Amino acid sequence: GVTIEGNFTASDFEGSMKGKALSDLQSAMSTNGTYVNIHTSDHPDGEIRGQIKVKGNATQ
């Protein structure tokens, strides 16, 4: 798998997470309720999709 790291706050949320707390995202990630979908010009509906999971201490 691929590990991507970064920092964000609840003010960065968009779409269905807009206005929600970081704990809501953590909960969704803990229950496999989050994913990334990469769109390309050849596959505008999505070429690659993968689940986002919590690894380690999700509160940091």
DSSP file (Angstrom, degrees, kcal/mol; ACC not computed):
  #  RESIDUE AA STRUCTURE BP1 BP2  ACC     N-H-->O    O-->H-N    N-H-->O    O-->H-N    TCO  KAPPA ALPHA  PHI   PSI    X-CA   Y-CA   Z-CA
    1    1 A G              0   0    0      0, 0.0     2,-0.4     0, 0.0     0, 0.0   0.000 360.0 360.0 360.0 173.5    0.0    0.0    0.0
    2    2 A V        -     0   0    0      2,-0.0     2,-0.5     0, 0.0     0, 0.0  -0.924 360.0-152.1-113.4 134.4    0.9    3.6   -0.2
    3    3 A T        -     0   0    0     -2,-0.4     2,-0.4     2,-0.0     0, 0.0  -0.930  12.6-176.2-107.9 126.7    1.2    5.9    2.9
    4    4 A I        -     0   0    0     -2,-0.5     2,-0.3     2,-0.0    -2,-0.0  -0.984   6.5-165.8-121.0 131.1    0.5    9.6    2.5
    5    5 A E        +     0   0    0     -2,-0.4     2,-0.3     2,-0.0    -2,-0.0  -0.862  21.7 129.1-117.6 152.1    0.9   11.9    5.4
    6    6 A G        -     0   0    0     -2,-0.3     2,-0.4     2,-0.0    -2,-0.0  -0.976  43.0-107.3-178.9 178.1   -0.2   15.5    5.9
    7    7 A N        +     0   0    0     -2,-0.3     2,-0.3     2,-0.0    -2,-0.0  -0.954  36.4 151.2-126.5 144.6   -2.0   17.9    8.2
    8    8 A F        -     0   0    0     -2,-0.4     2,-0.3     3,-0.0    -2,-0.0  -0.968  27.3-136.9-159.4 168.3   -5.4   19.6    8.0
    9    9 A T    >   -     0   0    0     -2,-0.3     3,-2.2    12,-0.0     4,-0.3  -0.775  39.8 -95.5-124.3 171.8   -8.1   21.0   10.1
   10   10 A A  G >  S+     0   0    0      1,-0.3     3,-1.5    -2,-0.3     9,-0.4   0.768 120.3  68.8 -60.0 -25.2  -11.9   20.7   10.0
   11   11 A S  G 3  S+     0   0    0      1,-0.3    -1,-0.3     7,-0.1    10,-0.0   0.665  91.9  61.5 -69.2 -13.6  -12.0   24.0    8.1
   12   12 A D  G <  S+     0   0    0     -3,-2.2    -1,-0.3     2,-0.0    -2,-0.2   0.584  81.0 113.9 -83.9 -11.3  -10.3   22.1    5.2
   13   13 A F    <   +     0   0    0     -3,-1.5     2,-0.3    -4,-0.3     6,-0.2  -0.290  40.2 174.1 -65.6 143.4  -13.3   19.8    4.8
   14   14 A E    >   +     0   0    0      4,-0.1     3,-1.6     5,-0.0     4,-0.2  -0.827  44.9  17.0-135.0 176.4  -15.5   19.9    1.7
   15   15 A G  G >  S-     0   0    0     -2,-0.3     3,-1.3     1,-0.3    -2,-0.0  -0.290 129.0  -6.5  61.8-137.8  -18.4   17.9    0.3
   16   16 A S  G 3  S+     0   0    0      1,-0.3    -1,-0.3     3,-0.0    -3,-0.0   0.651 137.0  55.0 -69.3 -14.4  -20.2   15.7    2.7
   17   17 A M  G X  S+     0   0    0     -3,-1.6     3,-2.4     2,-0.1    -1,-0.3   0.562  76.2 123.0 -92.4  -9.6  -17.7   16.4    5.5
   18   18 A K  T <  S+     0   0    0     -3,-1.3    -4,-0.1     1,-0.3     3,-0.1  -0.295  81.1  14.4 -57.0 129.0  -18.1   20.3    5.3
   19   19 A G  T 3  S+     0   0    0     -9,-0.4    -1,-0.3     1,-0.3     2,-0.2   0.415 103.4 116.2  86.9  -1.4  -19.1   21.6    8.7
   20   20 A K    <   -     0   0    0     -3,-2.4    -1,-0.3   -10,-0.2    -7,-0.2  -0.518  65.5-106.0 -97.9 168.4  -18.2   18.4   10.6
   21   21 A A    >>  -     0   0    0     -2,-0.2     4,-1.2    -3,-0.1     3,-1.0  -0.474  26.3-111.8 -90.0 160.5  -15.6   17.8   13.3
   22   22 A L  H 3> S+     0   0    0      1,-0.3     4,-2.5     2,-0.2     5,-0.2   0.838 118.3  62.6 -57.9 -33.0  -12.3   16.0   12.9
   23   23 A S  H 3> S+     0   0    0      1,-0.2     4,-2.2     2,-0.2    -1,-0.3   0.819  97.9  56.4 -64.2 -29.5  -13.8   13.3   15.2
   24   24 A D  H <> S+     0   0    0     -3,-1.0     4,-2.2     2,-0.2    -1,-0.2   0.899 108.8  46.2 -66.9 -40.1  -16.4   12.6   12.5
   25   25 A L  H  X S+     0   0    0     -4,-1.2     4,-2.7     2,-0.2     5,-0.2   0.920 111.3  51.8 -66.6 -43.5  -13.6   12.0   10.0
   26   26 A Q  H  X S+     0   0    0     -4,-2.5     4,-2.1     1,-0.2    -2,-0.2   0.908 110.4  49.2 -59.5 -42.2  -11.8    9.7   12.4
   27   27 A S  H  X S+     0   0    0     -4,-2.2     4,-1.0     2,-0.2    -1,-0.2   0.922 111.6  48.3 -63.1 -45.0  -14.9    7.7   13.0
   28   28 A A  H  <>S+     0   0    0     -4,-2.2     5,-3.6     1,-0.2     3,-0.4   0.895 112.4  48.9 -63.3 -40.2  -15.6    7.3    9.2
   29   29 A M  H ><5S+     0   0    0     -4,-2.7     3,-1.3     1,-0.2    25,-0.5   0.860 107.0  56.0 -67.9 -34.9  -12.0    6.3    8.7
   30   30 A S  H 3<5S+     0   0    0     -4,-2.1    -1,-0.2     1,-0.3    -2,-0.2   0.722 111.1  44.0 -70.1 -21.2  -12.1    3.7   11.5
   31   31 A T  T 3<5S-     0   0    0     -4,-1.0    -1,-0.3    -3,-0.4    -2,-0.2   0.073 118.6-106.6-111.1  22.7  -15.2    2.1    9.9
   32   32 A N  T < 5S+     0   0    0     -3,-1.3    -3,-0.2    20,-0.1    -2,-0.1   0.814  78.8 135.0  57.8  33.5  -13.7    2.1    6.3
   33   33 A G      < +     0   0    0     -5,-3.6     2,-0.3    -6,-0.2    -4,-0.2   0.249  50.9  72.1 -95.4  12.6  -16.2    4.8    5.4
   34   34 A T        +     0   0    0     18,-0.5    18,-2.2    -6,-0.4     2,-0.3  -0.946  53.4 163.5-128.7 150.0  -13.6    7.0    3.5
   35   35 A Y  E     -A   51   0A   0     -2,-0.3     2,-0.4    16,-0.3    16,-0.2  -0.975  30.7-125.8-154.4 164.9  -11.8    6.5    0.2
   36   36 A V  E     -A   50   0A   0     14,-2.8    14,-2.3    -2,-0.3     2,-0.5  -0.952  19.5-166.7-114.8 139.5   -9.8    8.3   -2.5
   37   37 A N  E     -A   49   0A   0     -2,-0.4     2,-0.6    12,-0.2    12,-0.2  -0.976   7.7-154.1-129.3 116.4  -10.9    8.3   -6.1
   38   38 A I  E     -A   48   0A   0     10,-3.2     9,-3.5    -2,-0.5    10,-1.3  -0.814  10.2-160.5 -97.2 122.5   -8.5    9.5   -8.7
   39   39 A H        -     0   0    0     -2,-0.6     2,-0.3     7,-0.3     6,-0.0  -0.796  10.1-179.2-101.9 141.7  -10.0   10.8  -11.9
   40   40 A T        -     0   0    0      3,-1.4     6,-0.2    -2,-0.4     3,-0.1  -0.858  43.2-106.4-130.1 168.5   -8.1   11.2  -15.2
   41   41 A S  S    S+     0   0    0     -2,-0.3    -1,-0.1     1,-0.2    -2,-0.0   0.845 123.2  49.8 -65.0 -31.7   -9.1   12.4  -18.7
   42   42 A D  S    S+     0   0    0      1,-0.3    -1,-0.2     2,-0.1    -3,-0.0   0.788 125.9  26.8 -74.4 -27.3   -9.2    8.8  -19.9
   43   43 A H    >   +     0   0    0     -3,-0.1     3,-1.9     1,-0.1    -3,-1.4  -0.645  68.6 170.7-135.0  75.1  -11.4    7.7  -17.0
   44   44 A P  T 3  S+     0   0    0      0, 0.0    -1,-0.1     0, 0.0     3,-0.1   0.701  78.9  56.9 -64.8 -19.6  -13.4   10.8  -15.8
   45   45 A D  T 3  S-     0   0    0      1,-0.2    -6,-0.1    -6,-0.0     2,-0.1   0.519 131.7 -62.7 -87.0  -5.0  -15.5    8.6  -13.5
   46   46 A G    <   -     0   0    0     -3,-1.9    -7,-0.3    -6,-0.2    -1,-0.2   0.070  39.2-162.4 126.6 124.4  -12.5    7.4  -11.7
   47   47 A E  S    S+     0   0    0     -9,-3.5     2,-0.4     1,-0.3    -8,-0.2   0.801  82.9  22.8 -97.8 -38.6   -9.4    5.4  -12.7
   48   48 A I  E     -A   38   0A   0    -10,-1.3   -10,-3.2     2,-0.0     2,-0.4  -0.996  63.6-178.7-134.0 134.8   -8.2    4.3   -9.3
   49   49 A R  E     +A   37   0A   0     -2,-0.4     2,-0.3   -12,-0.2   -12,-0.2  -0.997   6.7 171.6-133.1 139.4  -10.1    4.0   -6.0
   50   50 A G  E     -A   36   0A   0    -14,-2.3   -14,-2.8    -2,-0.4     2,-0.1  -0.999  32.3-110.9-148.3 146.3   -8.7    3.0   -2.6
   51   51 A Q  E     -A   35   0A   0     -2,-0.3     2,-0.5   -16,-0.2   -16,-0.3  -0.431  25.5-137.9 -71.3 146.4   -9.9    2.9    1.0
   52   52 A I        -     0   0    0    -18,-2.2   -18,-0.5    -2,-0.1     2,-0.3  -0.938  27.2-175.3-105.2 126.1   -8.4    5.3    3.5
   53   53 A K        -     0   0    0     -2,-0.5     2,-0.3   -21,-0.1   -23,-0.2  -0.866  28.9-106.7-123.5 155.8   -7.7    3.7    6.9
   54   54 A V        -     0   0    0    -25,-0.5     2,-0.4    -2,-0.3     3,-0.0  -0.635  34.8-173.3 -78.2 133.6   -6.5    4.9   10.2
   55   55 A K        -     0   0    0     -2,-0.3     2,-0.1     2,-0.1    -2,-0.0  -0.994  52.6 -27.5-130.2 126.2   -2.9    3.9   11.0
   56   56 A G  S    S-     0   0    0     -2,-0.4     2,-1.0     1,-0.1     3,-0.0  -0.438 122.2  -1.8  74.7-146.1   -1.3    4.6   14.4
   57   57 A N    >   -     0   0    0      1,-0.2     3,-1.2    -2,-0.1    -1,-0.1  -0.716  61.4-172.5 -86.0 102.7   -2.5    7.5   16.5
   58   58 A A  T 3  S+     0   0    0     -2,-1.0    -1,-0.2     1,-0.3    -2,-0.1   0.547  76.0  69.5 -74.7  -6.7   -5.2    9.2   14.5
   59   59 A T  T 3         0   0    0      1,-0.2    -1,-0.3   -33,-0.0    -2,-0.0   0.486 360.0 360.0 -92.1  -1.2   -5.5   12.1   16.9
   60   60 A Q    <         0   0    0     -3,-1.2    -1,-0.2     0, 0.0    -2,-0.1   0.439 360.0 360.0 -93.4 360.0   -2.1   13.6   16.1
